[in-house]
Amino acid sequence: MVKFFISVAALTVLGGTAAFAHSTLEVTEAHVGSSYKAIIRVPHGCEGKPTIAVRVKIPEGMIAAKPMPKPGWTLEKIKGPYEKSYDYFGTPMKEGVKEIAWKGGSLADDEYDEFVFRAFLTDSLPVGKTLYVPVVQDCPEGAAERWIEIPAEGQSSDDLEYPAPAIKLLQKQTEH
């Protein structure tokens, strides 16, 4: 599979206004050291064309990703090694799903849908920071909506034209 995410360092934002209807996560805060249900909200297609694939890059530190099957769409799970080994309930994990793609469906430009996966947010993620989950919507004839921009230091997602969906990382919950 051809890599579809470009390096953030190579990304240049050329003026423009912030996008008003972009892919987002329904739950925007989560505790490290816990499971997280990612519900990616896709509000439209690509400028009149339907979305025919939704692809998600699983960020480092988010492990054990499991996508929810979606009727009418084919699931593709791209696995690979993590940058380091993570503890997952006492079991070391060195590799797992790094990208998820729902393909072959059709989401009309004037329709809305959600794409879901579960994953574990490891203790190694920095509390108080934001974790970005890049999403790409593919449409016919090479059209795409690439929600992959990550704010630089001093920027916010509001400053970007195509911001990646984000999760604010909260302190690990202690058991009572």
BELLIN-V921274 format. One record per residue. N is the residue number from 0. OMEGA is omega in radians with two decimals (999 if undefined). BURIAL is b if it has 24 or more other C-alpha atoms within 12 Angstrom, else e. Layout:
BEGIN
((N | OMEGA | BURIAL) (N | OMEGA | BURIAL))
END
This chain:
BEGIN
((0 | 3.14 | e) (1 | 3.11 | e) (2 | -3.07 | e) (3 | 3.11 | b) (4 | 3.10 | b) (5 | -3.14 | e) (6 | 3.12 | e) (7 | 3.14 | e) (8 | -3.12 | e) (9 | -3.08 | e) (10 | 3.11 | e) (11 | 3.10 | e) (12 | -3.11 | e) (13 | 3.09 | e) (14 | 3.09 | e) (15 | 3.13 | e) (16 | 3.12 | e) (17 | 3.11 | e) (18 | -3.10 | e) (19 | -3.11 | e) (20 | -3.11 | e) (21 | 3.10 | b) (22 | -3.11 | b) (23 | 3.02 | b) (24 | -3.14 | b) (25 | 3.12 | e) (26 | -3.00 | e) (27 | 3.04 | b) (28 | 3.12 | b) (29 | 3.14 | b) (30 | 3.01 | b) (31 | -3.14 | b) (32 | -3.13 | b) (33 | 3.06 | b) (34 | -3.14 | b) (35 | 3.07 | b) (36 | -3.14 | b) (37 | 3.06 | b) (38 | -3.11 | b) (39 | -3.13 | b) (40 | -3.14 | b) (41 | -2.99 | b) (42 | -3.08 | b) (43 | 3.05 | b) (44 | -3.07 | b) (45 | 3.06 | b) (46 | 3.09 | e) (47 | 3.14 | e) (48 | 3.14 | b) (49 | 2.99 | b) (50 | -3.13 | b) (51 | 3.06 | b) (52 | 3.03 | b) (53 | -3.10 | b) (54 | -3.08 | b) (55 | 3.04 | b) (56 | 3.14 | b) (57 | -3.10 | b) (58 | 3.09 | b) (59 | -3.12 | b) (60 | 3.01 | b) (61 | -3.00 | b) (62 | 3.07 | b) (63 | -3.12 | b) (64 | 3.11 | b) (65 | 3.13 | b) (66 | 3.03 | b) (67 | 3.09 | b) (68 | -3.10 | e) (69 | 3.14 | e) (70 | 3.13 | e) (71 | -3.13 | e) (72 | 3.07 | e) (73 | 3.13 | e) (74 | 3.00 | b) (75 | 3.11 | b) (76 | 3.13 | b) (77 | -3.10 | b) (78 | 3.10 | e) (79 | -3.13 | e) (80 | 2.98 | e) (81 | 3.11 | e) (82 | 3.09 | e) (83 | 3.10 | e) (84 | 3.12 | e) (85 | 3.07 | b) (86 | 3.12 | e) (87 | -3.12 | b) (88 | 3.08 | e) (89 | 3.13 | e) (90 | 3.10 | e) (91 | 3.10 | e) (92 | -3.12 | b) (93 | 3.14 | e) (94 | 3.13 | b) (95 | -3.12 | b) (96 | -3.14 | b) (97 | 3.10 | b) (98 | 3.08 | b) (99 | 3.08 | b) (100 | 2.95 | b) (101 | -3.04 | b) (102 | 2.98 | b) (103 | 3.07 | e) (104 | 3.09 | b) (105 | 3.07 | b) (106 | -3.10 | b) (107 | -3.12 | e) (108 | -3.13 | b) (109 | 3.12 | e) (110 | -3.10 | e) (111 | 3.04 | e) (112 | 3.13 | b) (113 | 3.13 | b) (114 | -2.91 | b) (115 | 2.94 | b) (116 | 3.05 | b) (117 | 3.09 | b) (118 | 3.13 | b) (119 | 3.10 | b) (120 | -3.03 | b) (121 | 3.10 | b) (122 | -3.10 | b) (123 | 3.13 | b) (124 | -3.05 | b) (125 | 3.11 | e) (126 | 3.13 | e) (127 | 3.12 | e) (128 | 3.14 | e) (129 | 3.09 | b) (130 | -3.09 | b) (131 | -3.11 | b) (132 | -3.10 | b) (133 | -3.12 | b) (134 | 3.06 | b) (135 | 3.01 | b) (136 | 3.07 | b) (137 | 3.13 | b) (138 | -3.12 | b) (139 | 3.05 | b) (140 | 3.07 | e) (141 | 3.10 | e) (142 | 3.14 | e) (143 | 2.96 | b) (144 | -3.06 | b) (145 | -3.14 | b) (146 | -2.99 | b) (147 | -3.08 | b) (148 | 3.14 | b) (149 | -3.09 | b) (150 | 3.02 | b) (151 | 3.09 | e) (152 | 3.13 | e) (153 | 3.09 | e) (154 | 2.97 | e) (155 | 3.11 | e) (156 | 3.12 | b) (157 | 3.14 | e) (158 | -3.02 | e) (159 | 3.11 | b) (160 | -3.11 | b) (161 | -3.08 | b) (162 | 3.05 | b) (163 | 3.03 | b) (164 | -2.99 | b) (165 | 3.09 | b) (166 | 3.02 | b) (167 | -3.08 | b) (168 | -3.13 | b) (169 | -3.14 | b) (170 | 3.12 | e) (171 | 3.10 | e) (172 | 3.09 | e) (173 | 3.13 | e) (174 | 3.14 | e) (175 | 999 | e))
END
